[in-house]
């Protein structure tokens, strides 16, 4: 009987395999869709193919802190703040985030990896929430890291906005 040895060597091998899988899936994703690197009109870093995914994702992540009535006015600001954040990261990190977006948007990779087979624009919030739970609870560290990156990106954009502060009782930064 062979048992798993959580040695440094086996963890390094797992990391290399995970990186190779992500690179392969990213390559497949770019074959299955628009792989434009140009920002969408009005954006610095977000591309047109990233927007449908974010439009589906943001309301689900902010569901507990944002009323449905406020969403239409807040969503453009959150997208803008995500865009500003991405425009200020290193080129290597931006490339990784774009790979993550490509994997979730690609026709060939979206279904198997997210459980969402239809376009994001047609995906009900319950199914987006199920995708997030799937990645959060995945046995694959790569998917858990993707979940954490998406969650952190959206929450940082939301809580960096003064409109979000009242919800959590934050009066704002001290003034002198």
N, C-alpha and C positions, 0 to 999 in steps of 0.2 A: 504494500500500500504506500502510495506516494503522497506526502503532505506538502502543503504550500510553505515555502521558506521565505519569510518576509525580510530577506537580507537586502543589503544595499544594492547588490548586483541585480537581483530580481526586480527591485523597484526601478532601477535605471532602465532595464530592459522594457518594463511596462511603460515607462515614460516615453521611450523611443518608439515603441509600437503605437502608443496613443498619438504621438506627434505625427507619425507616418499616416495613421488612419485619418487624422484631421486634414492633413495636407492632401491626401487622396480624395477625401470627400469634398474639400474645397475646390479641387480641380474638377471633379465631376459636377459640382454645383455650377461652376462657371460655364461648363459645356451645356448645361440644361437651361440657361437663362441669360439675361442681359448682364454682361460682366463689365459694364462701363465703370470707370473709376472717376469720371467727372462728377462733381457735385451737382445736385438738383438745383434748378433755378431758385435763387434766394437763400441758398445754403452754402456753407463753407466746406463741410466735410460729408454730410449725409447725401447719398445718391438717391435718385428716383426709385430704384429698386428696393431701397431700405425702408421707404416711407410706409408702404402698406403693412409691413410687419410691425413697425412701431405704432402705427395707428390702431392696430389690433391689441398690441401688448400693453401700452400705457394705461388705458382705462381699466384693464384687469388688475394690474399691479397697484394702481391708485384707488381701487374700488372701495376700500375701507376708509379712505381719508378724503375722498372727493365725491361730492354729490353729482348725480347725472346731469343736473341743470347747469352746473359750473363747467362741466367737461368741454363743451364747445369753445369756451373762451380760454380755458387753461391749456388745452392740448397744444395749440400752436406755440405757446410760451415754453412748455416743457420740451417740445421738439427743438425749438430755437436754443434752449439751454444745453440740451444733449449735443446739438451741433457745435456750439461754442466749445464745449468740453472736448469733443473729438478733434476739433480744429487745433487744440492746444496740446495734444498728446504727441509723443514721439511717432515718427513715421512707422516704426516697427509695431508699436501698439495699435496704431490706426489700421495697419494691415491685418492684424489679428482680429480686431473688431469687425472689419469688413469681411473676413473669412467666416466669422460667426454669422453675420447677416447673410452671406452668400449661401451657407449651409441651410439656414432656416428658410430661405426664399427659393432655392433651386428646385426646379420641378422633379429632379431625380433624387434629391436628398431630403426634401421637406417631409414627405410622408413617412419614410422609414425612421427618421430621427426624431420627428416631433409628434407623430401620430395625427398630424393635420394634413389631409390629402388635398383639400380644395384650397384655392387662393385665400390668403389671409383676409381679404376684403369680405369674403363670404363665410368666414369662420365665426360662429357664435362665441360670446365671451366664456361660456362654460367649457368649450373645447380648448380655448386659449389657456384657461386656468388649469385644465387637465394636462396640457403640454408642460406648463410650468412645474406642476407637481411631478410629472414623469421625469423631468430633468433634475429637479431637486432631489428626488429619491433614487436616482439611477445608481446602479452599481458601477457605472463608468465614471471615473473621476473627471474626465473631459466634459461630460454633459453637466455634471454638478458645477464645474468651473464656469461653463457657459451660462448656467442659471444664475450663479452668483454675479457674473459680469453684467448680465441684463438687468437684474434687480438693482444692483449698485448704480448703474448708469441712470436708470429712471428715477430712483429715489434721490440721488444726489441732485439731479436736475430739478426735481419737485421741491425738495427741502432747501435748496439754494435760493428759491424764489420767495420774496417777502409775502406773497399771497398765501403761502403754506404755513406761515408761522403761527397764525391765530389758532389753527387747528390743534397745534401741540402746545399752545400757551407760551410760546417764545416771544418775548417783546421786541426782539431784534438786537443787533449789536449795540454795545454801549456807545453813547455819543459824548463828546467832550465839549 
